[in-house]
């Protein structure tokens, strides 16, 4: 099951339809969630993201999804929140960040205000995709975030930079977006197919 968090410039009604349809056609249950953006602190936004992922786990089976195979996906500020939620204990099997902003997203609320401040060795697998021509969020910041993850995480961290892509490249259907969908599909097959470190195989009685 995929939980998508949109960017800070809109809501779930207008973002990532093409990507969600592409992934749904490949067998994924796709959920797009809103979160509070105005007159709330970063902690409230993060709580909304964590609540969305918890809801997905609780209700996945109702929609044909697997509660043990939840993948968090976010774009721009949504990538920031998806990453921070996953790095703050949200139970997801992997994270996909598209054109993400990884800096501080608020001056109030408890804990670090950026995903970079929450990186630990227990981070789940990450796929970080950024446009080489992004004029809103520097590609160097995305590279730095991915490198910091790689230096600490025990799980795979993949960074992909899209030639010619600007911010919000997941907004419209394109050959580039189709390639991103292929990469997400491959990444999720690898991560979901792995046994979680916290789960021990059950042995039959002797």
Buried (B, 14 or more C-beta within 10 A) or exposed (E): BBBBBBBBEBEBEEBBBBBBEBBEEEEBBBBBBEBEBEEBBBBBBBBBBBBBBBEBBEBBEEEEBBEEBBBBBBBBBBBBBBBBBBBBEBBBBBBBBBBBBBBEBBEEBEEBBBBBEBBEEEBBBBBBBBBEBBEEBEBEBBBEBBEBBBEEBEBBBBBBBBEEBBBBBBBEEEEBBEEBBEBBBEBBEBBBEEEEEEEEEEEEEE
